[in-house]
Amino acid sequence: MPELPEVETVRRGLEPYLTGARIDRVTLKRKDLRTPFPEGFAEALEGATIESTGRRAKYLLFRLSTGRTWLSHLGMTGTWRFEDFKFKEPSRYYEPTEDRKHDHLVVELTHPTHGAMKLIYNDARRFGFMDLFTEESESPYLAGLGPEPLSNAFNAAEMAERFRGKKAPMKAALLDQRVVAGLGNIYVSEALWRAHIRPELPAGKLVLKSGAPSKRLEDLADGVRKVLNEAIEAGGSTLKDFRNAAGDSGYFQHNFAVYDREGEPCPTPGCKGVIQRIVQSGRSTFFCPVCQH
Ligand SMILES: [Zn+2]
């Protein structure tokens, strides 16, 4: 499932081709993905120019010249790709989708530099969805989202306000989208490992009596930023040319420190711990019982 860094990598790949492009024609191959396409979706896009290609949490946001914003969430298996672009070299981070029967949306575009292009949305499991709105407050997906983890709005002091007195375990507290937007299961495990914090620790323990963040909470905020930035860099370094390198905006697997590494040695220097897996709120958490406390 794509998390924030994968979505950001997709955004960076699409941006040079979409920003400034005019949408000529939109063809829906079906009426719905996870939810129905918005009423009048194709008509609202056709004729508009994409002014910017943004992201909020795990949502891609294409800002249109009409003042509306087209939102795309990739769900579990959603991918964007350009048709007819050849693969120059195989990429270890991208798995191209060849199964055309899962092509659900075709967007024909004209870009001032790149010319005519066909952008295709493919989604085998159809957990992805699209939305269209004028103001962000109109979109149920964006309302109530906490700060972007890579923006200045995300910091330990903000987290301390949220965590004060909370008995919920760190894992659950960090997955709360009001605390930090777009952080998912994989990168929560990674950030907690980096900050040496045990995932079951009650969140309130990282807040001082005064309500100020503890040093450990500062480390955690820093850990969140670092794991996300490194993952984005890893994705971005493979993305020299979105169309030619891959032709597809699939997902990549990083070398995670703890995620999916049950039974392997902990990568913290000097630590003799072995990575364990526990289940919290029905989802796997990976951590080192020795250096995370
Ligand atoms: Zn360890």
Residues whose N, C-alpha, C, O or C-beta is under 5 A from the ligand:
A	BS01	ZN	C266 T268 C271 G273 C288 V290 C291
